[in-house]
């Protein structure tokens, strides 16, 4: 069955707290799982969330600060321990190759699963599959950092009234979809464009062109809001966003569902993040993430 949802494994920035683990997010996209930024403790959080190593097909690391990557060692070793039956591909900033290698080989274990290293060196398309295109954009952080964007190809939505007007029904509907025309009637005459879904993952960054490019037109935007607006200077100095900035980005980009995460341990009241994002003009669906929650990707309009 087709499932598209975000499984939140951790939401803390810099250090875990009593209630928030280091970062970790699994995007279920139909039959594939993309694991983003596995921080320390991700392997245990996967267990608590009902996520198996077999669910992971691709790993995307935005940058090599510990709260976004220290869990790589455990996750990679668990993938091999469980003998996952498919190849795993890992994307990460090329400048952090030495960190990836250290984490991949942090301790002794038996490698049983092919792991393809696919470092990111510039903006652009990383891979194209039948289900989606994966893109990366450079962000603004003290160390090299990339955000990721998943884009489903556009399809066609059949229009029953136009099919009926041309007398097309039953098996002929599938035939015109496959062949592009039937009896002089083109597919475009009896259907309309069905826009593919879009998902973006934006972590540690100041406001920059990459943030806006990733967020543009997304059905779901998962974005850091490490600080509240009153600490905007602190956010800028350390290469982060505030809740209000994240809300404005989402509003300007036409995002349908905004997921705020990566919260500083200095704050204890999560409702304030939502209030500031709303005050910045965002009117769509909004989730203040907490560990182990599941957030469905919005259904197509």
ChimeraX commands (.cxc) that place a marker at each C-alpha (Angstrom):
marker #1 position 0.00,0.00,0.00 radius 0.5
marker #1 position 1.22,3.51,-0.80 radius 0.5
marker #1 position 2.35,5.31,2.37 radius 0.5
marker #1 position 3.92,8.74,2.48 radius 0.5
marker #1 position 4.69,9.99,5.95 radius 0.5
marker #1 position 7.38,11.53,8.12 radius 0.5
marker #1 position 8.45,9.51,11.16 radius 0.5
marker #1 position 10.11,11.85,13.66 radius 0.5
marker #1 position 12.88,10.09,15.57 radius 0.5
marker #1 position 14.41,13.08,17.34 radius 0.5
marker #1 position 13.97,16.84,17.54 radius 0.5
marker #1 position 16.72,18.28,19.76 radius 0.5
marker #1 position 19.49,20.59,18.59 radius 0.5
marker #1 position 23.07,20.25,19.84 radius 0.5
marker #1 position 22.32,18.03,22.86 radius 0.5
marker #1 position 19.52,15.60,23.71 radius 0.5
marker #1 position 17.19,16.45,26.57 radius 0.5
marker #1 position 14.93,14.36,28.79 radius 0.5
marker #1 position 12.14,14.63,26.25 radius 0.5
marker #1 position 13.97,15.14,22.94 radius 0.5
marker #1 position 16.53,12.89,21.30 radius 0.5
marker #1 position 19.14,14.08,18.85 radius 0.5
marker #1 position 17.83,14.62,15.32 radius 0.5
marker #1 position 16.55,11.80,13.15 radius 0.5
marker #1 position 13.75,11.63,10.56 radius 0.5
marker #1 position 12.54,8.86,8.27 radius 0.5
marker #1 position 10.52,9.78,5.20 radius 0.5
marker #1 position 8.40,6.86,4.01 radius 0.5
marker #1 position 7.78,7.36,0.31 radius 0.5
marker #1 position 5.69,4.46,-0.96 radius 0.5
marker #1 position 7.98,1.43,-0.70 radius 0.5
marker #1 position 11.16,3.35,0.06 radius 0.5
marker #1 position 12.56,4.97,3.21 radius 0.5
marker #1 position 14.90,7.98,3.30 radius 0.5
marker #1 position 16.66,8.51,6.64 radius 0.5
marker #1 position 17.67,12.12,7.27 radius 0.5
marker #1 position 20.32,13.28,9.76 radius 0.5
marker #1 position 20.67,10.32,12.13 radius 0.5
marker #1 position 21.99,11.83,15.35 radius 0.5
marker #1 position 23.13,9.99,18.44 radius 0.5
marker #1 position 20.58,7.44,19.64 radius 0.5
marker #1 position 18.79,7.09,16.29 radius 0.5
marker #1 position 19.05,3.29,16.30 radius 0.5
marker #1 position 17.12,3.10,19.59 radius 0.5
marker #1 position 14.60,5.69,18.46 radius 0.5
marker #1 position 13.94,3.61,15.36 radius 0.5
marker #1 position 13.11,0.68,17.61 radius 0.5
marker #1 position 10.75,2.80,19.69 radius 0.5
marker #1 position 9.05,4.18,16.57 radius 0.5
marker #1 position 8.60,0.81,14.90 radius 0.5
marker #1 position 11.12,1.53,12.16 radius 0.5
marker #1 position 13.30,-1.37,11.04 radius 0.5
marker #1 position 16.69,-1.25,9.37 radius 0.5
marker #1 position 14.97,-2.88,6.37 radius 0.5
marker #1 position 12.89,0.31,6.00 radius 0.5
marker #1 position 15.97,2.37,5.11 radius 0.5
marker #1 position 17.01,2.62,1.45 radius 0.5
marker #1 position 18.77,5.97,1.41 radius 0.5
marker #1 position 20.56,8.12,4.02 radius 0.5
marker #1 position 20.83,11.90,3.63 radius 0.5
marker #1 position 23.09,13.87,5.96 radius 0.5
marker #1 position 22.89,17.66,5.80 radius 0.5
marker #1 position 26.21,18.29,7.58 radius 0.5
marker #1 position 28.66,16.76,10.02 radius 0.5
marker #1 position 27.81,18.36,13.33 radius 0.5
marker #1 position 27.28,15.59,15.85 radius 0.5
marker #1 position 23.57,16.10,16.45 radius 0.5
marker #1 position 23.01,15.33,12.76 radius 0.5
marker #1 position 25.46,12.48,12.21 radius 0.5
marker #1 position 26.68,10.69,15.35 radius 0.5
marker #1 position 24.03,7.99,14.87 radius 0.5
marker #1 position 25.48,6.94,11.52 radius 0.5
marker #1 position 27.79,4.36,13.08 radius 0.5
marker #1 position 25.00,2.53,14.87 radius 0.5
marker #1 position 22.55,2.73,11.97 radius 0.5
marker #1 position 25.07,1.44,9.42 radius 0.5
marker #1 position 26.12,-1.40,11.68 radius 0.5
marker #1 position 22.48,-2.32,12.34 radius 0.5
marker #1 position 21.78,-2.39,8.60 radius 0.5
marker #1 position 24.61,-4.91,8.24 radius 0.5
marker #1 position 23.69,-6.91,11.35 radius 0.5
marker #1 position 20.13,-7.33,10.04 radius 0.5
marker #1 position 21.46,-8.15,6.56 radius 0.5
marker #1 position 19.16,-5.72,4.80 radius 0.5
marker #1 position 18.45,-7.26,1.37 radius 0.5
marker #1 position 18.86,-4.11,-0.70 radius 0.5
marker #1 position 21.64,-1.67,-1.42 radius 0.5
marker #1 position 21.85,1.52,0.66 radius 0.5
marker #1 position 22.93,4.87,-0.78 radius 0.5
marker #1 position 24.34,7.62,1.43 radius 0.5
marker #1 position 24.44,11.32,0.52 radius 0.5
marker #1 position 26.45,13.84,2.55 radius 0.5
marker #1 position 28.66,16.91,1.96 radius 0.5
marker #1 position 31.79,15.85,0.09 radius 0.5
marker #1 position 33.90,18.08,2.33 radius 0.5
marker #1 position 32.98,15.78,5.23 radius 0.5
marker #1 position 34.21,12.58,3.56 radius 0.5
marker #1 position 36.69,11.89,6.36 radius 0.5
marker #1 position 33.92,12.15,8.96 radius 0.5
marker #1 position 31.69,9.77,7.04 radius 0.5
marker #1 position 34.50,7.25,6.72 radius 0.5
marker #1 position 35.26,7.46,10.45 radius 0.5
marker #1 position 31.63,6.94,11.37 radius 0.5
marker #1 position 31.14,4.15,8.86 radius 0.5
marker #1 position 34.15,2.30,10.26 radius 0.5
marker #1 position 33.98,3.50,13.87 radius 0.5
marker #1 position 34.26,-0.06,15.24 radius 0.5
marker #1 position 34.76,-3.58,13.96 radius 0.5
marker #1 position 31.79,-5.31,12.29 radius 0.5
marker #1 position 31.09,-7.57,9.33 radius 0.5
marker #1 position 29.90,-5.73,6.24 radius 0.5
marker #1 position 27.09,-7.67,4.59 radius 0.5
marker #1 position 25.17,-4.93,2.77 radius 0.5
marker #1 position 26.41,-2.83,-0.19 radius 0.5
marker #1 position 26.57,0.84,0.79 radius 0.5
marker #1 position 27.10,3.32,-2.02 radius 0.5
marker #1 position 28.77,6.56,-1.01 radius 0.5
marker #1 position 27.34,9.45,-3.06 radius 0.5
marker #1 position 28.78,12.68,-1.63 radius 0.5
marker #1 position 27.28,16.05,-2.56 radius 0.5
marker #1 position 29.58,18.72,-3.95 radius 0.5
marker #1 position 27.19,21.22,-5.54 radius 0.5
marker #1 position 23.56,22.20,-6.01 radius 0.5
marker #1 position 21.54,20.00,-8.33 radius 0.5
marker #1 position 19.94,16.62,-8.92 radius 0.5
marker #1 position 21.42,13.70,-6.99 radius 0.5
marker #1 position 19.35,10.86,-8.38 radius 0.5
marker #1 position 16.26,10.18,-10.46 radius 0.5
marker #1 position 14.06,7.16,-9.72 radius 0.5
marker #1 position 10.65,6.16,-11.00 radius 0.5
marker #1 position 9.10,7.49,-7.79 radius 0.5
marker #1 position 10.98,10.75,-7.27 radius 0.5
marker #1 position 13.88,13.03,-8.05 radius 0.5
marker #1 position 16.22,13.86,-5.15 radius 0.5
marker #1 position 17.79,17.30,-5.24 radius 0.5
marker #1 position 20.23,19.19,-2.99 radius 0.5
marker #1 position 20.82,22.87,-2.33 radius 0.5
marker #1 position 23.67,24.53,-0.41 radius 0.5
marker #1 position 22.69,26.18,2.88 radius 0.5
marker #1 position 24.39,28.82,5.06 radius 0.5
marker #1 position 26.01,27.31,8.17 radius 0.5
marker #1 position 29.49,27.49,9.74 radius 0.5
marker #1 position 30.28,24.11,8.15 radius 0.5
marker #1 position 29.24,23.00,4.68 radius 0.5
marker #1 position 25.58,22.00,4.76 radius 0.5
marker #1 position 23.01,20.90,2.18 radius 0.5
marker #1 position 19.25,20.65,2.29 radius 0.5
marker #1 position 17.34,18.00,0.36 radius 0.5
marker #1 position 14.20,18.02,-1.76 radius 0.5
marker #1 position 12.12,15.08,-2.98 radius 0.5
marker #1 position 10.01,15.77,-6.11 radius 0.5
marker #1 position 7.51,13.31,-7.55 radius 0.5
marker #1 position 7.13,13.43,-11.36 radius 0.5
marker #1 position 3.95,15.08,-12.59 radius 0.5
marker #1 position 1.28,12.67,-13.79 radius 0.5
marker #1 position -2.14,12.86,-15.44 radius 0.5
marker #1 position -5.53,12.86,-13.76 radius 0.5
marker #1 position -8.28,11.33,-15.90 radius 0.5
marker #1 position -11.46,13.40,-16.26 radius 0.5
marker #1 position -14.58,11.17,-16.27 radius 0.5
marker #1 position -16.80,13.67,-18.04 radius 0.5
marker #1 position -14.38,14.09,-20.94 radius 0.5
marker #1 position -13.81,10.34,-21.19 radius 0.5
marker #1 position -17.59,9.85,-21.37 radius 0.5
marker #1 position -17.95,12.56,-24.01 radius 0.5
marker #1 position -15.53,10.65,-26.24 radius 0.5
marker #1 position -17.05,7.25,-25.42 radius 0.5
marker #1 position -13.89,6.00,-23.72 radius 0.5
marker #1 position -14.51,3.51,-20.92 radius 0.5
marker #1 position -13.38,0.22,-19.42 radius 0.5
marker #1 position -10.02,-1.14,-20.66 radius 0.5
marker #1 position -9.73,1.72,-23.14 radius 0.5
marker #1 position -9.03,4.13,-20.27 radius 0.5
marker #1 position -5.86,2.24,-19.42 radius 0.5
marker #1 position -4.98,1.98,-23.09 radius 0.5
marker #1 position -5.09,5.73,-23.71 radius 0.5
marker #1 position -3.02,6.27,-20.59 radius 0.5
marker #1 position -0.35,3.88,-21.84 radius 0.5
marker #1 position -0.35,4.85,-25.50 radius 0.5
marker #1 position -1.11,8.58,-25.30 radius 0.5
marker #1 position -3.97,8.51,-27.80 radius 0.5
marker #1 position -6.91,6.39,-28.88 radius 0.5
marker #1 position -9.05,6.68,-31.99 radius 0.5
marker #1 position -7.85,10.19,-32.70 radius 0.5
marker #1 position -8.38,11.37,-29.10 radius 0.5
marker #1 position -5.23,12.48,-27.28 radius 0.5
marker #1 position -4.55,11.87,-23.60 radius 0.5
marker #1 position -4.40,15.63,-23.05 radius 0.5
marker #1 position -8.02,15.96,-24.22 radius 0.5
marker #1 position -9.37,13.66,-21.51 radius 0.5
marker #1 position -7.05,14.42,-18.60 radius 0.5
marker #1 position -5.26,17.19,-16.76 radius 0.5
marker #1 position -1.85,17.52,-15.16 radius 0.5
marker #1 position -1.65,15.96,-11.70 radius 0.5
marker #1 position 1.15,17.81,-9.96 radius 0.5
marker #1 position 3.68,15.57,-8.25 radius 0.5
marker #1 position 4.13,15.88,-4.50 radius 0.5
marker #1 position 7.11,17.75,-3.10 radius 0.5
marker #1 position 8.94,17.37,0.21 radius 0.5
marker #1 position 11.87,19.40,1.54 radius 0.5
marker #1 position 14.23,18.90,4.47 radius 0.5
marker #1 position 16.03,22.05,5.66 radius 0.5
marker #1 position 18.30,21.94,8.67 radius 0.5
marker #1 position 20.96,24.15,10.20 radius 0.5
marker #1 position 21.09,27.33,8.14 radius 0.5
marker #1 position 20.62,31.06,8.06 radius 0.5
marker #1 position 18.19,32.51,5.55 radius 0.5
marker #1 position 19.68,32.06,2.07 radius 0.5
marker #1 position 18.69,31.32,-1.52 radius 0.5
marker #1 position 18.94,27.59,-0.88 radius 0.5
marker #1 position 16.26,27.70,1.81 radius 0.5
marker #1 position 13.76,29.39,-0.51 radius 0.5
marker #1 position 14.59,27.11,-3.46 radius 0.5
marker #1 position 14.07,23.98,-1.36 radius 0.5
marker #1 position 10.79,25.20,0.16 radius 0.5
marker #1 position 9.20,26.43,-3.08 radius 0.5
marker #1 position 5.78,24.87,-3.62 radius 0.5
marker #1 position 6.31,22.03,-1.14 radius 0.5
marker #1 position 3.49,19.89,0.16 radius 0.5
marker #1 position 5.57,19.33,3.30 radius 0.5
marker #1 position 8.52,21.37,4.57 radius 0.5
marker #1 position 10.52,20.04,7.52 radius 0.5
marker #1 position 12.62,22.95,8.73 radius 0.5
marker #1 position 14.73,23.88,11.69 radius 0.5
marker #1 position 13.47,26.58,14.05 radius 0.5
marker #1 position 16.22,26.39,16.64 radius 0.5
marker #1 position 15.52,29.79,18.17 radius 0.5
marker #1 position 12.58,32.04,18.93 radius 0.5
marker #1 position 12.43,35.45,17.27 radius 0.5
marker #1 position 13.72,37.38,20.29 radius 0.5
marker #1 position 17.01,35.52,19.82 radius 0.5
marker #1 position 17.35,36.29,16.11 radius 0.5
marker #1 position 20.88,37.67,16.44 radius 0.5
marker #1 position 21.99,34.55,18.27 radius 0.5
marker #1 position 20.40,32.46,15.52 radius 0.5
marker #1 position 22.26,34.37,12.82 radius 0.5
marker #1 position 25.58,34.19,14.65 radius 0.5
marker #1 position 25.34,30.41,14.93 radius 0.5
marker #1 position 23.86,29.78,11.47 radius 0.5
marker #1 position 20.27,29.00,12.40 radius 0.5
marker #1 position 16.66,30.09,11.82 radius 0.5
marker #1 position 13.99,31.35,14.18 radius 0.5
marker #1 position 10.41,30.16,14.29 radius 0.5
marker #1 position 9.22,33.38,12.67 radius 0.5
marker #1 position 11.75,33.10,9.85 radius 0.5
marker #1 position 10.69,29.50,9.19 radius 0.5
marker #1 position 7.04,30.60,9.11 radius 0.5
marker #1 position 7.76,33.40,6.63 radius 0.5
marker #1 position 9.72,31.07,4.38 radius 0.5
marker #1 position 6.82,28.61,4.34 radius 0.5
marker #1 position 4.24,31.32,3.72 radius 0.5
marker #1 position 6.22,32.87,0.85 radius 0.5
marker #1 position 6.84,29.44,-0.71 radius 0.5
marker #1 position 3.21,28.30,-0.63 radius 0.5
marker #1 position 3.96,25.34,1.65 radius 0.5
marker #1 position 0.93,23.24,2.59 radius 0.5
marker #1 position 2.24,21.57,5.77 radius 0.5
marker #1 position 5.02,23.10,7.84 radius 0.5
marker #1 position 6.90,20.93,10.35 radius 0.5
marker #1 position 9.04,22.85,12.84 radius 0.5
marker #1 position 11.85,20.99,14.60 radius 0.5
marker #1 position 15.47,21.14,15.90 radius 0.5
marker #1 position 14.71,23.08,19.07 radius 0.5
marker #1 position 17.31,24.60,21.38 radius 0.5
marker #1 position 17.30,23.17,24.90 radius 0.5
marker #1 position 16.93,26.72,26.24 radius 0.5
marker #1 position 13.19,26.65,25.47 radius 0.5
marker #1 position 10.58,24.58,27.30 radius 0.5
marker #1 position 7.31,25.85,25.77 radius 0.5
marker #1 position 6.74,24.45,22.24 radius 0.5
marker #1 position 3.51,26.39,21.66 radius 0.5
marker #1 position 5.51,29.60,21.30 radius 0.5
marker #1 position 7.19,28.25,18.15 radius 0.5
marker #1 position 3.80,27.76,16.52 radius 0.5
marker #1 position 2.57,31.19,17.62 radius 0.5
marker #1 position 5.59,32.95,16.10 radius 0.5
marker #1 position 5.35,31.00,12.85 radius 0.5
marker #1 position 1.65,31.94,12.61 radius 0.5
marker #1 position 2.41,35.59,13.41 radius 0.5
marker #1 position 4.87,35.54,10.50 radius 0.5
marker #1 position 1.98,34.81,8.14 radius 0.5
marker #1 position 1.87,31.05,7.71 radius 0.5
marker #1 position -1.74,29.83,7.45 radius 0.5
marker #1 position -1.39,26.20,6.32 radius 0.5
marker #1 position -1.13,23.03,8.37 radius 0.5
marker #1 position 1.53,23.34,11.07 radius 0.5
marker #1 position 3.14,20.75,13.31 radius 0.5
marker #1 position 5.57,21.43,16.13 radius 0.5
marker #1 position 7.45,18.15,16.03 radius 0.5
marker #1 position 8.02,15.90,19.00 radius 0.5
marker #1 position 9.85,12.61,19.18 radius 0.5
marker #1 position 8.17,9.48,17.77 radius 0.5
marker #1 position 5.28,11.29,16.08 radius 0.5
marker #1 position 4.15,10.45,12.54 radius 0.5
marker #1 position 3.10,13.19,10.15 radius 0.5
marker #1 position 1.34,12.20,6.90 radius 0.5
marker #1 position 2.38,13.99,3.73 radius 0.5
marker #1 position -0.73,15.96,2.62 radius 0.5
marker #1 position -2.89,14.24,0.05 radius 0.5
marker #1 position -2.87,15.66,-3.44 radius 0.5
marker #1 position -5.39,18.37,-4.10 radius 0.5
marker link #1:1,2 radius 0.2
marker link #1:2,3 radius 0.2
marker link #1:3,4 radius 0.2
marker link #1:4,5 radius 0.2
marker link #1:5,6 radius 0.2
marker link #1:6,7 radius 0.2
marker link #1:7,8 radius 0.2
marker link #1:8,9 radius 0.2
marker link #1:9,10 radius 0.2
marker link #1:10,11 radius 0.2
marker link #1:11,12 radius 0.2
marker link #1:12,13 radius 0.2
marker link #1:13,14 radius 0.2
marker link #1:14,15 radius 0.2
marker link #1:15,16 radius 0.2
marker link #1:16,17 radius 0.2
marker link #1:17,18 radius 0.2
marker link #1:18,19 radius 0.2
marker link #1:19,20 radius 0.2
marker link #1:20,21 radius 0.2
marker link #1:21,22 radius 0.2
marker link #1:22,23 radius 0.2
marker link #1:23,24 radius 0.2
marker link #1:24,25 radius 0.2
marker link #1:25,26 radius 0.2
marker link #1:26,27 radius 0.2
marker link #1:27,28 radius 0.2
marker link #1:28,29 radius 0.2
marker link #1:29,30 radius 0.2
marker link #1:30,31 radius 0.2
marker link #1:31,32 radius 0.2
marker link #1:32,33 radius 0.2
marker link #1:33,34 radius 0.2
marker link #1:34,35 radius 0.2
marker link #1:35,36 radius 0.2
marker link #1:36,37 radius 0.2
marker link #1:37,38 radius 0.2
marker link #1:38,39 radius 0.2
marker link #1:39,40 radius 0.2
marker link #1:40,41 radius 0.2
marker link #1:41,42 radius 0.2
marker link #1:42,43 radius 0.2
marker link #1:43,44 radius 0.2
marker link #1:44,45 radius 0.2
marker link #1:45,46 radius 0.2
marker link #1:46,47 radius 0.2
marker link #1:47,48 radius 0.2
marker link #1:48,49 radius 0.2
marker link #1:49,50 radius 0.2
marker link #1:50,51 radius 0.2
marker link #1:51,52 radius 0.2
marker link #1:52,53 radius 0.2
marker link #1:53,54 radius 0.2
marker link #1:54,55 radius 0.2
marker link #1:55,56 radius 0.2
marker link #1:56,57 radius 0.2
marker link #1:57,58 radius 0.2
marker link #1:58,59 radius 0.2
marker link #1:59,60 radius 0.2
marker link #1:60,61 radius 0.2
marker link #1:61,62 radius 0.2
marker link #1:62,63 radius 0.2
marker link #1:63,64 radius 0.2
marker link #1:64,65 radius 0.2
marker link #1:65,66 radius 0.2
marker link #1:66,67 radius 0.2
marker link #1:67,68 radius 0.2
marker link #1:68,69 radius 0.2
marker link #1:69,70 radius 0.2
marker link #1:70,71 radius 0.2
marker link #1:71,72 radius 0.2
marker link #1:72,73 radius 0.2
marker link #1:73,74 radius 0.2
marker link #1:74,75 radius 0.2
marker link #1:75,76 radius 0.2
marker link #1:76,77 radius 0.2
marker link #1:77,78 radius 0.2
marker link #1:78,79 radius 0.2
marker link #1:79,80 radius 0.2
marker link #1:80,81 radius 0.2
marker link #1:81,82 radius 0.2
marker link #1:82,83 radius 0.2
marker link #1:83,84 radius 0.2
marker link #1:84,85 radius 0.2
marker link #1:85,86 radius 0.2
marker link #1:86,87 radius 0.2
marker link #1:87,88 radius 0.2
marker link #1:88,89 radius 0.2
marker link #1:89,90 radius 0.2
marker link #1:90,91 radius 0.2
marker link #1:91,92 radius 0.2
marker link #1:92,93 radius 0.2
marker link #1:93,94 radius 0.2
marker link #1:94,95 radius 0.2
marker link #1:95,96 radius 0.2
marker link #1:96,97 radius 0.2
marker link #1:97,98 radius 0.2
marker link #1:98,99 radius 0.2
marker link #1:99,100 radius 0.2
marker link #1:100,101 radius 0.2
marker link #1:101,102 radius 0.2
marker link #1:102,103 radius 0.2
marker link #1:103,104 radius 0.2
marker link #1:104,105 radius 0.2
marker link #1:105,106 radius 0.2
marker link #1:106,107 radius 0.2
marker link #1:107,108 radius 0.2
marker link #1:108,109 radius 0.2
marker link #1:109,110 radius 0.2
marker link #1:110,111 radius 0.2
marker link #1:111,112 radius 0.2
marker link #1:112,113 radius 0.2
marker link #1:113,114 radius 0.2
marker link #1:114,115 radius 0.2
marker link #1:115,116 radius 0.2
marker link #1:116,117 radius 0.2
marker link #1:117,118 radius 0.2
marker link #1:118,119 radius 0.2
marker link #1:119,120 radius 0.2
marker link #1:120,121 radius 0.2
marker link #1:121,122 radius 0.2
marker link #1:122,123 radius 0.2
marker link #1:123,124 radius 0.2
marker link #1:124,125 radius 0.2
marker link #1:125,126 radius 0.2
marker link #1:126,127 radius 0.2
marker link #1:127,128 radius 0.2
marker link #1:128,129 radius 0.2
marker link #1:129,130 radius 0.2
marker link #1:130,131 radius 0.2
marker link #1:131,132 radius 0.2
marker link #1:132,133 radius 0.2
marker link #1:133,134 radius 0.2
marker link #1:134,135 radius 0.2
marker link #1:135,136 radius 0.2
marker link #1:136,137 radius 0.2
marker link #1:137,138 radius 0.2
marker link #1:138,139 radius 0.2
marker link #1:139,140 radius 0.2
marker link #1:140,141 radius 0.2
marker link #1:141,142 radius 0.2
marker link #1:142,143 radius 0.2
marker link #1:143,144 radius 0.2
marker link #1:144,145 radius 0.2
marker link #1:145,146 radius 0.2
marker link #1:146,147 radius 0.2
marker link #1:147,148 radius 0.2
marker link #1:148,149 radius 0.2
marker link #1:149,150 radius 0.2
marker link #1:150,151 radius 0.2
marker link #1:151,152 radius 0.2
marker link #1:152,153 radius 0.2
marker link #1:153,154 radius 0.2
marker link #1:154,155 radius 0.2
marker link #1:155,156 radius 0.2
marker link #1:156,157 radius 0.2
marker link #1:157,158 radius 0.2
marker link #1:158,159 radius 0.2
marker link #1:159,160 radius 0.2
marker link #1:160,161 radius 0.2
marker link #1:161,162 radius 0.2
marker link #1:162,163 radius 0.2
marker link #1:163,164 radius 0.2
marker link #1:164,165 radius 0.2
marker link #1:165,166 radius 0.2
marker link #1:166,167 radius 0.2
marker link #1:167,168 radius 0.2
marker link #1:168,169 radius 0.2
marker link #1:169,170 radius 0.2
marker link #1:170,171 radius 0.2
marker link #1:171,172 radius 0.2
marker link #1:172,173 radius 0.2
marker link #1:173,174 radius 0.2
marker link #1:174,175 radius 0.2
marker link #1:175,176 radius 0.2
marker link #1:176,177 radius 0.2
marker link #1:177,178 radius 0.2
marker link #1:178,179 radius 0.2
marker link #1:179,180 radius 0.2
marker link #1:180,181 radius 0.2
marker link #1:181,182 radius 0.2
marker link #1:182,183 radius 0.2
marker link #1:183,184 radius 0.2
marker link #1:184,185 radius 0.2
marker link #1:185,186 radius 0.2
marker link #1:186,187 radius 0.2
marker link #1:187,188 radius 0.2
marker link #1:188,189 radius 0.2
marker link #1:189,190 radius 0.2
marker link #1:190,191 radius 0.2
marker link #1:191,192 radius 0.2
marker link #1:192,193 radius 0.2
marker link #1:193,194 radius 0.2
marker link #1:194,195 radius 0.2
marker link #1:195,196 radius 0.2
marker link #1:196,197 radius 0.2
marker link #1:197,198 radius 0.2
marker link #1:198,199 radius 0.2
marker link #1:199,200 radius 0.2
marker link #1:200,201 radius 0.2
marker link #1:201,202 radius 0.2
marker link #1:202,203 radius 0.2
marker link #1:203,204 radius 0.2
marker link #1:204,205 radius 0.2
marker link #1:205,206 radius 0.2
marker link #1:206,207 radius 0.2
marker link #1:207,208 radius 0.2
marker link #1:208,209 radius 0.2
marker link #1:209,210 radius 0.2
marker link #1:210,211 radius 0.2
marker link #1:211,212 radius 0.2
marker link #1:212,213 radius 0.2
marker link #1:213,214 radius 0.2
marker link #1:214,215 radius 0.2
marker link #1:215,216 radius 0.2
marker link #1:216,217 radius 0.2
marker link #1:217,218 radius 0.2
marker link #1:218,219 radius 0.2
marker link #1:219,220 radius 0.2
marker link #1:220,221 radius 0.2
marker link #1:221,222 radius 0.2
marker link #1:222,223 radius 0.2
marker link #1:223,224 radius 0.2
marker link #1:224,225 radius 0.2
marker link #1:225,226 radius 0.2
marker link #1:226,227 radius 0.2
marker link #1:227,228 radius 0.2
marker link #1:228,229 radius 0.2
marker link #1:229,230 radius 0.2
marker link #1:230,231 radius 0.2
marker link #1:231,232 radius 0.2
marker link #1:232,233 radius 0.2
marker link #1:233,234 radius 0.2
marker link #1:234,235 radius 0.2
marker link #1:235,236 radius 0.2
marker link #1:236,237 radius 0.2
marker link #1:237,238 radius 0.2
marker link #1:238,239 radius 0.2
marker link #1:239,240 radius 0.2
marker link #1:240,241 radius 0.2
marker link #1:241,242 radius 0.2
marker link #1:242,243 radius 0.2
marker link #1:243,244 radius 0.2
marker link #1:244,245 radius 0.2
marker link #1:245,246 radius 0.2
marker link #1:246,247 radius 0.2
marker link #1:247,248 radius 0.2
marker link #1:248,249 radius 0.2
marker link #1:249,250 radius 0.2
marker link #1:250,251 radius 0.2
marker link #1:251,252 radius 0.2
marker link #1:252,253 radius 0.2
marker link #1:253,254 radius 0.2
marker link #1:254,255 radius 0.2
marker link #1:255,256 radius 0.2
marker link #1:256,257 radius 0.2
marker link #1:257,258 radius 0.2
marker link #1:258,259 radius 0.2
marker link #1:259,260 radius 0.2
marker link #1:260,261 radius 0.2
marker link #1:261,262 radius 0.2
marker link #1:262,263 radius 0.2
marker link #1:263,264 radius 0.2
marker link #1:264,265 radius 0.2
marker link #1:265,266 radius 0.2
marker link #1:266,267 radius 0.2
marker link #1:267,268 radius 0.2
marker link #1:268,269 radius 0.2
marker link #1:269,270 radius 0.2
marker link #1:270,271 radius 0.2
marker link #1:271,272 radius 0.2
marker link #1:272,273 radius 0.2
marker link #1:273,274 radius 0.2
marker link #1:274,275 radius 0.2
marker link #1:275,276 radius 0.2
marker link #1:276,277 radius 0.2
marker link #1:277,278 radius 0.2
marker link #1:278,279 radius 0.2
marker link #1:279,280 radius 0.2
marker link #1:280,281 radius 0.2
marker link #1:281,282 radius 0.2
marker link #1:282,283 radius 0.2
marker link #1:283,284 radius 0.2
marker link #1:284,285 radius 0.2
marker link #1:285,286 radius 0.2
marker link #1:286,287 radius 0.2
marker link #1:287,288 radius 0.2
marker link #1:288,289 radius 0.2
marker link #1:289,290 radius 0.2
marker link #1:290,291 radius 0.2
marker link #1:291,292 radius 0.2
marker link #1:292,293 radius 0.2
marker link #1:293,294 radius 0.2
marker link #1:294,295 radius 0.2
marker link #1:295,296 radius 0.2
marker link #1:296,297 radius 0.2
marker link #1:297,298 radius 0.2
marker link #1:298,299 radius 0.2
marker link #1:299,300 radius 0.2
marker link #1:300,301 radius 0.2
view
